[in-house]
Amino acid sequence: MTKSRLFPYWFLAPALVMFLIFTVYPVAASLILSFQKFEAGSYVFNGFNNYIRLFNDEIFWTALKNTFIIFIFQVPLMLLLALVLAGALNSQLLRLKGFFRVSFFLPAVTSLVAYSILFSIMLQEEGIINNALSYLGIAAIPWLSDGFWAKASIILAMTWRWTGYNMVIFLAALQNIPEEIYEAASLDGAGKIRQFFYITIPQLKPVILFAGTLSTIGTLQLFDEPFNLTKGGPADATMTLGLYIYQNGFEYFQFGYASAIAYVVVVLVAILTFIQFKVAGDR
């Protein structure tokens, strides 16, 4: 048996079977389901009607707009903060690095539901944040009851949770940049700011692209924060594509239409990832 060419595949077979059952099959089944509708107790093909329905669905366009607004503001802000924190925590002058690294990374290991509930409590009209603002003489902010501030609340919550996660990725990459490059730049008269833009950023370019791609995928699939904080409200102001897929599939039981929306998200992720690679100059 050990001399057979098929022998290695016996070891790969369990993982391959699991991959086929839990990844390939659901992807193919959901694609087929996106061209079907439930009628008379069974699913029947209805062509591109689910996709055509998207173009006339106002809530879908609202969800798409909300998702992109959150994406445009949250992802660059989060990556910038993560990059700044990583640079600060990589400094040789900073003490208690381990403590600060763990502190900033800790939100990333908290439960999505738990931290969303925590933020919903903090952002209530009489919550701790508005109480703190009142001591400063600032009027209470309708964090969860106003469309603009509800989006801001989701952006704030996501930034709090994921900044530390991306910071660790950037920090690991920073520690692989040779110190000799910075020393040579210092001898040539380059200051810290110039070193950051002409050495650190170019050296981190592949890692920034990687983190940006992961953040893009995560934001376009955004579900937990709007579901737990605002339920998509007020008046669909925080309805996202992920939440709309959930509503159509598990509240309205329109799984065909939900699958069609899901594949629109797949196409959007592919387009945005392609644009990011092109803008970054990667081949």
RANORFEN-V907054 format. One record per residue. SS is DSSP state (A for helix, B for strand, O for the rest). Layout:
SS + SS
This chain:
O + O + O + O + O + O + A + A + A + A + A + A + A + A + A + A + A + A + A + A + A + A + A + A + A + A + A + A + A + A + A + A + A + O + O + B + B + B + B + O + O + B + B + B + B + O + O + O + A + A + A + A + A + A + A + O + O + A + A + A + A + A + A + A + A + A + A + A + A + A + A + A + A + A + A + A + A + A + A + A + A + A + A + A + A + A + A + A + A + O + O + O + O + O + O + O + A + A + A + A + A + A + A + A + A + A + A + A + A + O + O + A + A + A + A + A + A + A + A + A + A + A + O + O + O + O + O + A + A + A + A + A + A + A + A + O + O + O + O + O + O + O + O + O + O + O + A + A + A + A + A + A + A + A + A + A + A + A + A + A + A + A + A + A + A + A + A + A + A + A + A + A + A + A + O + O + O + O + A + A + A + A + A + A + A + A + A + O + O + O + O + A + A + A + A + A + A + A + A + A + A + A + A + O + A + A + A + A + A + A + A + A + A + A + A + A + A + A + A + A + O + O + O + A + A + A + A + A + A + O + O + O + O + O + O + O + O + O + O + O + A + A + A + A + A + A + A + A + A + A + A + O + O + O + A + A + A + A + A + A + A + A + A + A + A + A + A + A + A + A + A + A + A + A + A + A + A + A + A + A + O + O + O
